[in-house]
């Protein structure tokens, strides 16, 4: 009899062994503010930037908007923006000790 391994990994399963990419953010949140812009005198970020600041998914932000929960947002036509100050205030208000 031939000595062959019983279970060989197929080439299709290689993606499972690949290391997952980890994202690191600076403690001051400046990494999350990439792409920020100034609108009406306020520093604002898009949905993806707000999600990075709050460390939640974009879909959760959309759900919060539907439920009228979460940080205030700015709608400019079809464009959604979040004020950085409002995001920080939302974090402060939801702090529990």
Residue pairs with C-beta under 8 A, 6 or more apart in sequence:
24 31
25 31
25 32
25 52
29 53
31 52
32 45
32 49
32 52
32 53
33 43
33 45
33 49
33 53
33 84
34 49
35 45
35 46
35 49
36 43
36 44
36 45
36 49
36 84
37 43
37 44
37 45
37 81
38 44
39 74
39 76
39 81
42 83
42 84
42 85
43 83
43 84
43 85
44 74
44 81
44 82
44 83
44 84
45 53
45 81
45 82
45 84
45 87
46 79
46 80
46 81
46 82
47 58
47 61
47 62
47 80
47 82
48 58
49 82
50 61
50 71
50 82
50 87
51 57
51 58
51 60
51 61
53 82
53 84
53 87
54 61
54 71
54 87
54 90
54 91
61 70
64 70
64 71
65 73
65 80
70 90
71 82
71 86
71 87
71 89
71 90
72 82
72 83
72 86
72 90
73 80
73 81
73 82
73 86
74 80
74 81
74 82
74 83
75 81
